[in-house]
Amino acid sequence: MIQVLASFLFSYYFVNIAGFPNAIKKGFGLKPYQRLKPFDCVTCLSVWIAVVLYFMNIEISIFLATIFGAGFIGYKIK
């Protein structure tokens, strides 16, 4: 269950808070409206991250849930 939480928190932070997909689009010269799946979609990215975390140690999932959970809560409180 922690893998699901960690994958969502990582994906939400990656896409909505940090805005990495926009930087990647600028780096490759893509238009802002062009898709960069799965990197610009929280749902798509969280599924793939969950698959990766499923095969990794639980400590990695706990770590990701902790650090990106703090970023998520800090963003929502701000």
Biopython code that builds the backbone (N, CA, C, O; Angstrom):
import numpy as np
from Bio.PDB.StructureBuilder import StructureBuilder

atoms = [
    (1, "MET", "N", (0.816, -1.205, 0.000)),
    (1, "MET", "CA", (0.000, 0.000, 0.000)),
    (1, "MET", "C", (0.855, 1.261, 0.000)),
    (1, "MET", "O", (0.466, 2.287, -0.559)),
    (2, "ILE", "N", (2.016, 1.175, 0.630)),
    (2, "ILE", "CA", (2.888, 2.348, 0.663)),
    (2, "ILE", "C", (3.399, 2.686, -0.733)),
    (2, "ILE", "O", (3.697, 3.848, -1.010)),
    (3, "GLN", "N", (3.506, 1.696, -1.616)),
    (3, "GLN", "CA", (3.951, 1.949, -2.985)),
    (3, "GLN", "C", (2.955, 2.830, -3.733)),
    (3, "GLN", "O", (3.346, 3.686, -4.527)),
    (4, "VAL", "N", (1.684, 2.617, -3.477)),
    (4, "VAL", "CA", (0.641, 3.415, -4.138)),
    (4, "VAL", "C", (0.730, 4.865, -3.691)),
    (4, "VAL", "O", (0.679, 5.781, -4.512)),
    (5, "LEU", "N", (0.861, 5.067, -2.394)),
    (5, "LEU", "CA", (0.967, 6.418, -1.852)),
    (5, "LEU", "C", (2.239, 7.102, -2.350)),
    (5, "LEU", "O", (2.202, 8.261, -2.764)),
    (6, "ALA", "N", (3.353, 6.394, -2.311)),
    (6, "ALA", "CA", (4.620, 6.965, -2.761)),
    (6, "ALA", "C", (4.583, 7.313, -4.243)),
    (6, "ALA", "O", (5.109, 8.350, -4.647)),
    (7, "SER", "N", (3.976, 6.467, -5.050)),
    (7, "SER", "CA", (3.921, 6.746, -6.489)),
    (7, "SER", "C", (3.049, 7.960, -6.794)),
    (7, "SER", "O", (3.391, 8.771, -7.654)),
    (8, "PHE", "N", (1.923, 8.088, -6.092)),
    (8, "PHE", "CA", (1.084, 9.278, -6.317)),
    (8, "PHE", "C", (1.803, 10.540, -5.879)),
    (8, "PHE", "O", (1.828, 11.526, -6.616)),
    (9, "LEU", "N", (2.387, 10.523, -4.687)),
    (9, "LEU", "CA", (3.055, 11.723, -4.175)),
    (9, "LEU", "C", (4.231, 12.127, -5.058)),
    (9, "LEU", "O", (4.427, 13.314, -5.322)),
    (10, "PHE", "N", (5.005, 11.164, -5.510)),
    (10, "PHE", "CA", (6.108, 11.464, -6.420)),
    (10, "PHE", "C", (5.583, 12.073, -7.721)),
    (10, "PHE", "O", (6.103, 13.086, -8.187)),
    (11, "SER", "N", (4.573, 11.467, -8.296)),
    (11, "SER", "CA", (4.040, 11.937, -9.573)),
    (11, "SER", "C", (3.421, 13.319, -9.463)),
    (11, "SER", "O", (3.624, 14.167, -10.332)),
    (12, "TYR", "N", (2.669, 13.545, -8.401)),
    (12, "TYR", "CA", (2.048, 14.856, -8.214)),
    (12, "TYR", "C", (3.110, 15.939, -8.068)),
    (12, "TYR", "O", (2.999, 17.011, -8.662)),
    (13, "TYR", "N", (4.137, 15.653, -7.274)),
    (13, "TYR", "CA", (5.205, 16.628, -7.083)),
    (13, "TYR", "C", (5.966, 16.859, -8.385)),
    (13, "TYR", "O", (6.270, 17.999, -8.735)),
    (14, "PHE", "N", (6.271, 15.793, -9.093)),
    (14, "PHE", "CA", (7.027, 15.868, -10.342)),
    (14, "PHE", "C", (6.291, 16.704, -11.394)),
    (14, "PHE", "O", (6.896, 17.535, -12.071)),
    (15, "VAL", "N", (4.977, 16.475, -11.523)),
    (15, "VAL", "CA", (4.216, 17.122, -12.592)),
    (15, "VAL", "C", (3.715, 18.508, -12.181)),
    (15, "VAL", "O", (3.945, 19.482, -12.898)),
    (16, "ASN", "N", (3.041, 18.607, -11.048)),
    (16, "ASN", "CA", (2.340, 19.841, -10.700)),
    (16, "ASN", "C", (3.154, 20.845, -9.888)),
    (16, "ASN", "O", (3.004, 22.051, -10.082)),
    (17, "ILE", "N", (3.994, 20.385, -9.003)),
    (17, "ILE", "CA", (4.712, 21.320, -8.137)),
    (17, "ILE", "C", (6.048, 21.720, -8.760)),
    (17, "ILE", "O", (6.322, 22.910, -8.913)),
    (18, "ALA", "N", (6.876, 20.750, -9.119)),
    (18, "ALA", "CA", (8.193, 21.056, -9.676)),
    (18, "ALA", "C", (8.118, 21.488, -11.143)),
    (18, "ALA", "O", (8.951, 22.273, -11.596)),
    (19, "GLY", "N", (7.152, 20.997, -11.872)),
    (19, "GLY", "CA", (6.981, 21.385, -13.273)),
    (19, "GLY", "C", (8.052, 20.846, -14.198)),
    (19, "GLY", "O", (8.386, 21.485, -15.196)),
    (20, "PHE", "N", (8.596, 19.685, -13.886)),
    (20, "PHE", "CA", (9.629, 19.094, -14.735)),
    (20, "PHE", "C", (9.173, 18.832, -16.168)),
    (20, "PHE", "O", (9.974, 19.012, -17.086)),
    (21, "PRO", "N", (7.935, 18.419, -16.407)),
    (21, "PRO", "CA", (7.542, 18.198, -17.811)),
    (21, "PRO", "C", (7.655, 19.453, -18.670)),
    (21, "PRO", "O", (8.013, 19.369, -19.845)),
    (22, "ASN", "N", (7.356, 20.610, -18.097)),
    (22, "ASN", "CA", (7.476, 21.852, -18.867)),
    (22, "ASN", "C", (8.931, 22.143, -19.204)),
    (22, "ASN", "O", (9.234, 22.598, -20.307)),
    (23, "ALA", "N", (9.835, 21.885, -18.261)),
    (23, "ALA", "CA", (11.259, 22.093, -18.525)),
    (23, "ALA", "C", (11.763, 21.111, -19.577)),
    (23, "ALA", "O", (12.570, 21.477, -20.431)),
    (24, "ILE", "N", (11.295, 19.876, -19.519)),
    (24, "ILE", "CA", (11.696, 18.877, -20.516)),
    (24, "ILE", "C", (11.175, 19.270, -21.896)),
    (24, "ILE", "O", (11.876, 19.114, -22.895)),
    (25, "LYS", "N", (9.951, 19.777, -21.949)),
    (25, "LYS", "CA", (9.393, 20.212, -23.237)),
    (25, "LYS", "C", (10.203, 21.362, -23.822)),
    (25, "LYS", "O", (10.464, 21.391, -25.025)),
    (26, "LYS", "N", (10.602, 22.313, -22.971)),
    (26, "LYS", "CA", (11.417, 23.426, -23.456)),
    (26, "LYS", "C", (12.776, 22.937, -23.937)),
    (26, "LYS", "O", (13.298, 23.422, -24.942)),
    (27, "GLY", "N", (13.344, 21.980, -23.220)),
    (27, "GLY", "CA", (14.653, 21.453, -23.594)),
    (27, "GLY", "C", (14.651, 20.735, -24.934)),
    (27, "GLY", "O", (15.630, 20.791, -25.679)),
    (28, "PHE", "N", (13.553, 20.065, -25.237)),
    (28, "PHE", "CA", (13.444, 19.351, -26.514)),
    (28, "PHE", "C", (12.792, 20.196, -27.609)),
    (28, "PHE", "O", (12.648, 19.732, -28.740)),
    (29, "GLY", "N", (12.402, 21.412, -27.292)),
    (29, "GLY", "CA", (11.814, 22.295, -28.287)),
    (29, "GLY", "C", (10.380, 21.961, -28.637)),
    (29, "GLY", "O", (9.922, 22.291, -29.731)),
    (30, "LEU", "N", (9.664, 21.316, -27.736)),
    (30, "LEU", "CA", (8.263, 20.979, -27.979)),
    (30, "LEU", "C", (7.364, 22.156, -27.629)),
    (30, "LEU", "O", (7.729, 23.012, -26.822)),
    (31, "LYS", "N", (6.214, 22.191, -28.230)),
    (31, "LYS", "CA", (5.215, 23.213, -27.915)),
    (31, "LYS", "C", (4.598, 22.915, -26.547)),
    (31, "LYS", "O", (4.566, 21.753, -26.141)),
    (32, "PRO", "N", (4.105, 23.928, -25.821)),
    (32, "PRO", "CA", (3.518, 23.692, -24.493)),
    (32, "PRO", "C", (2.297, 22.774, -24.512)),
    (32, "PRO", "O", (2.035, 22.082, -23.528)),
    (33, "TYR", "N", (1.552, 22.757, -25.610)),
    (33, "TYR", "CA", (0.344, 21.930, -25.677)),
    (33, "TYR", "C", (0.642, 20.485, -26.100)),
    (33, "TYR", "O", (-0.236, 19.629, -25.995)),
    (34, "GLN", "N", (1.851, 20.197, -26.572)),
    (34, "GLN", "CA", (2.191, 18.837, -26.981)),
    (34, "GLN", "C", (2.356, 17.939, -25.763)),
    (34, "GLN", "O", (2.903, 18.355, -24.742)),
    (35, "ARG", "N", (1.881, 16.709, -25.879)),
    (35, "ARG", "CA", (1.934, 15.756, -24.764)),
    (35, "ARG", "C", (3.309, 15.120, -24.674)),
    (35, "ARG", "O", (4.000, 14.934, -25.676)),
    (36, "LEU", "N", (3.679, 14.799, -23.468)),
    (36, "LEU", "CA", (4.928, 14.114, -23.196)),
    (36, "LEU", "C", (4.635, 12.964, -22.244)),
    (36, "LEU", "O", (5.213, 12.852, -21.163)),
    (37, "LYS", "N", (3.702, 12.105, -22.694)),
    (37, "LYS", "CA", (3.262, 11.001, -21.836)),
    (37, "LYS", "C", (4.395, 10.042, -21.582)),
    (37, "LYS", "O", (5.182, 9.785, -22.492)),
    (38, "PRO", "N", (4.513, 9.513, -20.416)),
    (38, "PRO", "CA", (3.692, 9.636, -19.220)),
    (38, "PRO", "C", (4.151, 10.741, -18.285)),
    (38, "PRO", "O", (3.646, 10.852, -17.168)),
    (39, "PHE", "N", (5.117, 11.576, -18.729)),
    (39, "PHE", "CA", (5.730, 12.530, -17.807)),
    (39, "PHE", "C", (4.886, 13.754, -17.499)),
    (39, "PHE", "O", (5.173, 14.446, -16.522)),
    (40, "ASP", "N", (3.874, 14.051, -18.273)),
    (40, "ASP", "CA", (3.053, 15.232, -17.990)),
    (40, "ASP", "C", (1.666, 14.861, -17.473)),
    (40, "ASP", "O", (0.768, 15.703, -17.455)),
    (41, "CYS", "N", (1.485, 13.626, -17.059)),
    (41, "CYS", "CA", (0.189, 13.133, -16.600)),
    (41, "CYS", "C", (0.386, 12.450, -15.246)),
    (41, "CYS", "O", (1.099, 11.451, -15.154)),
    (42, "VAL", "N", (-0.237, 12.979, -14.204)),
    (42, "VAL", "CA", (-0.073, 12.419, -12.862)),
    (42, "VAL", "C", (-0.566, 10.977, -12.823)),
    (42, "VAL", "O", (0.089, 10.117, -12.233)),
    (43, "THR", "N", (-1.689, 10.708, -13.431)),
    (43, "THR", "CA", (-2.246, 9.355, -13.422)),
    (43, "THR", "C", (-1.334, 8.377, -14.146)),
    (43, "THR", "O", (-1.053, 7.296, -13.627)),
    (44, "CYS", "N", (-0.872, 8.737, -15.326)),
    (44, "CYS", "CA", (-0.015, 7.838, -16.111)),
    (44, "CYS", "C", (1.315, 7.584, -15.410)),
    (44, "CYS", "O", (1.770, 6.444, -15.319)),
    (45, "LEU", "N", (1.928, 8.647, -14.919)),
    (45, "LEU", "CA", (3.227, 8.512, -14.275)),
    (45, "LEU", "C", (3.127, 7.739, -12.974)),
    (45, "LEU", "O", (4.025, 6.960, -12.653)),
    (46, "SER", "N", (2.058, 7.936, -12.222)),
    (46, "SER", "CA", (1.931, 7.214, -10.957)),
    (46, "SER", "C", (1.770, 5.715, -11.180)),
    (46, "SER", "O", (2.232, 4.924, -10.357)),
    (47, "VAL", "N", (1.131, 5.308, -12.262)),
    (47, "VAL", "CA", (1.013, 3.878, -12.558)),
    (47, "VAL", "C", (2.387, 3.279, -12.827)),
    (47, "VAL", "O", (2.702, 2.212, -12.299)),
    (48, "TRP", "N", (3.198, 3.929, -13.623)),
    (48, "TRP", "CA", (4.515, 3.390, -13.954)),
    (48, "TRP", "C", (5.450, 3.425, -12.761)),
    (48, "TRP", "O", (6.255, 2.511, -12.580)),
    (49, "ILE", "N", (5.359, 4.460, -11.947)),
    (49, "ILE", "CA", (6.187, 4.520, -10.744)),
    (49, "ILE", "C", (5.767, 3.427, -9.764)),
    (49, "ILE", "O", (6.620, 2.836, -9.101)),
    (50, "ALA", "N", (4.474, 3.151, -9.662)),
    (50, "ALA", "CA", (3.997, 2.079, -8.784)),
    (50, "ALA", "C", (4.527, 0.723, -9.235)),
    (50, "ALA", "O", (4.875, -0.115, -8.403)),
    (51, "VAL", "N", (4.589, 0.506, -10.529)),
    (51, "VAL", "CA", (5.140, -0.754, -11.047)),
    (51, "VAL", "C", (6.615, -0.875, -10.668)),
    (51, "VAL", "O", (7.063, -1.941, -10.246)),
    (52, "VAL", "N", (7.353, 0.190, -10.814)),
    (52, "VAL", "CA", (8.775, 0.167, -10.460)),
    (52, "VAL", "C", (8.955, -0.062, -8.962)),
    (52, "VAL", "O", (9.787, -0.871, -8.552)),
    (53, "LEU", "N", (8.177, 0.648, -8.145)),
    (53, "LEU", "CA", (8.305, 0.517, -6.691)),
    (53, "LEU", "C", (7.860, -0.851, -6.194)),
    (53, "LEU", "O", (8.325, -1.301, -5.147)),
    (54, "TYR", "N", (6.991, -1.507, -6.905)),
    (54, "TYR", "CA", (6.544, -2.834, -6.513)),
    (54, "TYR", "C", (7.710, -3.827, -6.464)),
    (54, "TYR", "O", (7.733, -4.731, -5.629)),
    (55, "PHE", "N", (8.667, -3.647, -7.363)),
    (55, "PHE", "CA", (9.803, -4.556, -7.440)),
    (55, "PHE", "C", (11.018, -4.083, -6.650)),
    (55, "PHE", "O", (12.059, -4.740, -6.678)),
    (56, "MET", "N", (10.910, -2.975, -5.955)),
    (56, "MET", "CA", (12.036, -2.451, -5.177)),
    (56, "MET", "C", (11.808, -2.702, -3.689)),
    (56, "MET", "O", (10.732, -3.128, -3.269)),
    (57, "ASN", "N", (12.835, -2.430, -2.915)),
    (57, "ASN", "CA", (12.731, -2.578, -1.464)),
    (57, "ASN", "C", (11.698, -1.616, -0.893)),
    (57, "ASN", "O", (11.488, -0.528, -1.428)),
    (58, "ILE", "N", (11.060, -2.022, 0.191)),
    (58, "ILE", "CA", (10.016, -1.202, 0.817)),
    (58, "ILE", "C", (10.592, 0.094, 1.388)),
    (58, "ILE", "O", (9.883, 1.095, 1.491)),
    (59, "GLU", "N", (11.870, 0.079, 1.759)),
    (59, "GLU", "CA", (12.501, 1.274, 2.315)),
    (59, "GLU", "C", (12.521, 2.422, 1.309)),
    (59, "GLU", "O", (12.402, 3.586, 1.690)),
    (60, "ILE", "N", (12.667, 2.102, 0.054)),
    (60, "ILE", "CA", (12.660, 3.132, -0.988)),
    (60, "ILE", "C", (11.276, 3.763, -1.091)),
    (60, "ILE", "O", (11.159, 4.978, -1.251)),
    (61, "SER", "N", (10.238, 2.957, -1.002)),
    (61, "SER", "CA", (8.874, 3.479, -1.054)),
    (61, "SER", "C", (8.577, 4.353, 0.162)),
    (61, "SER", "O", (7.935, 5.396, 0.038)),
    (62, "ILE", "N", (9.036, 3.934, 1.322)),
    (62, "ILE", "CA", (8.829, 4.733, 2.531)),
    (62, "ILE", "C", (9.565, 6.060, 2.419)),
    (62, "ILE", "O", (9.030, 7.104, 2.793)),
    (63, "PHE", "N", (10.782, 6.023, 1.910)),
    (63, "PHE", "CA", (11.555, 7.244, 1.723)),
    (63, "PHE", "C", (10.861, 8.210, 0.765)),
    (63, "PHE", "O", (10.736, 9.399, 1.056)),
    (64, "LEU", "N", (10.412, 7.693, -0.380)),
    (64, "LEU", "CA", (9.732, 8.545, -1.361)),
    (64, "LEU", "C", (8.428, 9.109, -0.809)),
    (64, "LEU", "O", (8.109, 10.277, -1.034)),
    (65, "ALA", "N", (7.679, 8.287, -0.091)),
    (65, "ALA", "CA", (6.426, 8.764, 0.497)),
    (65, "ALA", "C", (6.693, 9.862, 1.517)),
    (65, "ALA", "O", (5.918, 10.812, 1.627)),
    (66, "THR", "N", (7.779, 9.736, 2.258)),
    (66, "THR", "CA", (8.107, 10.733, 3.269)),
    (66, "THR", "C", (8.515, 12.059, 2.648)),
    (66, "THR", "O", (7.970, 13.102, 3.009)),
    (67, "ILE", "N", (9.467, 12.036, 1.720)),
    (67, "ILE", "CA", (9.967, 13.307, 1.198)),
    (67, "ILE", "C", (8.963, 13.997, 0.273)),
    (67, "ILE", "O", (8.812, 15.217, 0.329)),
    (68, "PHE", "N", (8.282, 13.235, -0.568)),
    (68, "PHE", "CA", (7.322, 13.878, -1.462)),
    (68, "PHE", "C", (5.998, 14.164, -0.761)),
    (68, "PHE", "O", (5.253, 15.049, -1.183)),
    (69, "GLY", "N", (5.701, 13.428, 0.296)),
    (69, "GLY", "CA", (4.545, 13.758, 1.126)),
    (69, "GLY", "C", (4.734, 15.096, 1.820)),
    (69, "GLY", "O", (3.794, 15.883, 1.936)),
    (70, "ALA", "N", (5.955, 15.350, 2.281)),
    (70, "ALA", "CA", (6.248, 16.647, 2.899)),
    (70, "ALA", "C", (6.110, 17.780, 1.884)),
    (70, "ALA", "O", (5.579, 18.844, 2.202)),
    (71, "GLY", "N", (6.591, 17.547, 0.661)),
    (71, "GLY", "CA", (6.439, 18.562, -0.385)),
    (71, "GLY", "C", (4.989, 18.799, -0.758)),
    (71, "GLY", "O", (4.584, 19.938, -0.989)),
    (72, "PHE", "N", (4.207, 17.735, -0.818)),
    (72, "PHE", "CA", (2.783, 17.839, -1.140)),
    (72, "PHE", "C", (2.037, 18.616, -0.063)),
    (72, "PHE", "O", (1.258, 19.518, -0.371)),
    (73, "ILE", "N", (2.273, 18.269, 1.201)),
    (73, "ILE", "CA", (1.576, 18.945, 2.306)),
    (73, "ILE", "C", (2.025, 20.396, 2.406)),
    (73, "ILE", "O", (1.207, 21.283, 2.645)),
    (74, "GLY", "N", (3.323, 20.645, 2.223)),
    (74, "GLY", "CA", (3.816, 22.022, 2.243)),
    (74, "GLY", "C", (3.202, 22.887, 1.152)),
    (74, "GLY", "O", (2.906, 24.061, 1.375)),
    (75, "TYR", "N", (3.014, 22.308, -0.016)),
    (75, "TYR", "CA", (2.391, 23.036, -1.130)),
    (75, "TYR", "C", (0.921, 23.337, -0.825)),
    (75, "TYR", "O", (0.441, 24.436, -1.102)),
    (76, "LYS", "N", (0.211, 22.366, -0.258)),
    (76, "LYS", "CA", (-1.198, 22.561, 0.046)),
    (76, "LYS", "C", (-1.409, 23.546, 1.188)),
    (76, "LYS", "O", (-2.380, 24.303, 1.177)),
    (77, "ILE", "N", (-0.522, 23.547, 2.162)),
    (77, "ILE", "CA", (-0.644, 24.485, 3.295)),
    (77, "ILE", "C", (-0.309, 25.894, 2.865)),
    (77, "ILE", "O", (-0.936, 26.850, 3.320)),
    (78, "LYS", "N", (0.666, 26.033, 1.998)),
    (78, "LYS", "CA", (1.102, 27.350, 1.528)),
    (78, "LYS", "C", (-0.032, 28.064, 0.869)),
    (78, "LYS", "O", (0.135, 29.192, 0.405)),
]
sb = StructureBuilder()
sb.init_structure("model")
sb.init_model(0)
sb.init_chain("A")
sb.init_seg("    ")
for serial, (resi, resn, name, xyz) in enumerate(atoms, 1):
    if name == "N":
        sb.init_residue(resn, " ", resi, " ")
    sb.init_atom(name, np.array(xyz, "f"), 0.0, 1.0, " ", f" {name:<3s}", serial, name[0])
structure = sb.get_structure()
